[in-house]
């Protein structure tokens, strides 16, 4: 190989080494800032459910405490409707409440089913938890869920 190639080879290796070293250099451990003083990325608030979603009824006293994070529906043909509602406790304290599910047919008519009493539930501070249920009837095509404060 010629002298010119060796010169370029050395220059390319040197440039690559410098770029790799500079490009991978992170903040120095001796930056003088404690972990608490280092800039933190802004915490984004969880996305809120649209106000138009009438499937959720949250009592006014729980409106700033509970947040519906997500809803999953599994409505396979010929199978019972399955739902999963994920909630978050937005406070620094444990929260107890009750919820009740109601089931609706494909026309939006409430299905008169037995055993639709309120169920107690508790979330620890900032806990995210899911309520999962399977419709008790194959006629169920949608649901509604109501959250009320625990009676004291």
N, C-alpha and C positions, 0 to 999 in steps of 0.2 A: 504494500500500500504506500501511496505517495506521502510525501511530507505534508502536502496541503490537506489531505484527508485527516491525518493525525492531528493537525492543528485545529481543524473543525471539530473533530471528535472530542478533543480536550475542552474546547470552548463550550460545546453542547453539554458535556457532562458537568462542567462548572456552573453553567447557567441553570441547568436542571436542579443541581444541588442547592443553589442559592434560592431558587423559586420554591422548592420543596420545603426548605428550612423556614423561609419567611412566610409562606402560605400556611404552614401548619403551626406556626407559633401562636399559642393561645395567650391569654392574659397571664402575666407573671404571678406566681404564688406569693411573691414579695411585693404586691402592689400597694400594700399599706391599708387596704380596705378589708374589714371583716366581712363575712358572708352577709350579715344584716345590712351593711353599708353599701354593698354592691348593688348597682341598679338592677331591678327586677322587671321582667316584662309585665305589662299591665294585665291584670286578671280580667278576663272577659266574663260578663254576666251570662248565665245560661240562657239559651233562646227560650222565649216565652211562647206558650201555646196561643194561637190566635183567639181573640175574644169571641169570635163567631162560632167557635167549637162548643156546641151545646151539649156535648156528651159529658162534660165535667161541671158539676155543681159544687162549689167550694163555699162553705159558710163564711160570712164576712169576717168573723173573728179568726179564721184560718187563712185568709187571703194573703197575708204577708209572711205566713209561716210555712205553708206548703206550696211547692212548685211542681207541676206536672212536667217532667223532663221529656218523656217520650211515650208513645203508644204503639204497640205492635199488634196487628190483627192477622190471624191465620184462618182464612175462610175457604178452605179447599172444598171443591164440589163433593157433595155426599158425606162430608164430615161435619162434626159439631164445630161451631165458631169457638176459637181460642183467642184470648186477649192477654196482653201483658201491659200494665200501666206502671211506669217508673216514676217515683216521687222523690223529692228532695226536701229535707228539713232545712230551711233557710236561716235557722236561728242557732244560738250558742247553747241552747238548753234542750233536753229531751222533750219531745212532744207526743202526747197521746191524743188520739182522735178515733172516730169510728167512720166506717164507709159502708155503703150499700150499693150493690150492682142491680141494675134493671136491664132486662133483655127486651129487644124489639124485633118484630118480624120484618120482612122485606118491604112492607108498606109503611113502616114506622109506627105500627100499633104495638103498644106495650103488651107483652105476654104475661098473662095472669099465672104466675108460678108460685108455688108454696115455698116457704123458707127464705124469704127475702128480708131478713132482719139485718140490723146494723152489726157490723163485725168490728171489734176493737183492734187497734193497730198502734204501734209506737215506733218512732224514729229517734235515734240518738242525734246529738248535735251534728249538723251538716251531713247526716247519713243519706245515702241514696239507696232506695230499696224498691223492689218490684212487687206488685200485686198481680198474680196470674190466676186466670179462671177459665173454665170451659163452660160454655152455655149448657144449661140443663135440658135443652130441647133442640132438635134439628131444625126447627122453624126459626130459631134466633139468627138474625142477619146483622144486628148491630147491638150496641149496648149504651148504657148511661151509668155514670158512677157519681155518687154524692158523698161528700166529705163533711162531717159535722164535728164540732168540738166535743170532747169527752165530757159527760155530765159529771159535775163535781158535787 
